[in-house]
């Protein structure tokens, strides 16, 4: 049975799934009905080094850069509507390929042109991130986000990080205003 996390909570993935070598992170959401512009939410990933920033622009994985240079991270592509049940976008992670100087793999979701369209996460419901063992498709942990970021157009859902030889996942749930990519060191 999957562990249900609260904001700020973490789980030791290595202990929950001994021998874990690959993960899938499912990102999901439902957009509330509005009479304004259509929503387009985008899953993004930052490979963060010891400086707290990406090591270079190639460490920013999103709909225009679906794979990390080392092959450790693969993004499923952009789901323009968020419609239907299940994961809207999926990030696959090969733990053995993550470079030693990557300290965290940050997973976030942004609302494309959210500020210009006056759209925010208060208009998004049932947002979640779930960690799945890629070997057997079993869900290890899940974090259902609250509406803490109700005025923001970007939200950090969670992060994968090393703790000694173990891999852990932290439920973040932090809303963000402004250019999320630039705050993580991406030159766009």
Buried (B, 14 or more C-beta within 10 A) or exposed (E): EBBEBEBEBBBBBBEBBEEBBBBBBBBBBBBEEEEEEEBBBBBBBBBBBEEEBBBEEBBBBBBEBBEBEBEBBBBBEBBBEBEEEEBBBBBBBBBEBBBEEBBBBBBBBBBBEBBEBEBBBBBBEEBBBBBBBBEEEEBBBBBBBEBBBEEBBBBBBBBBBBEEEEBBBBBBBBBBEEEBBEEBBBEE
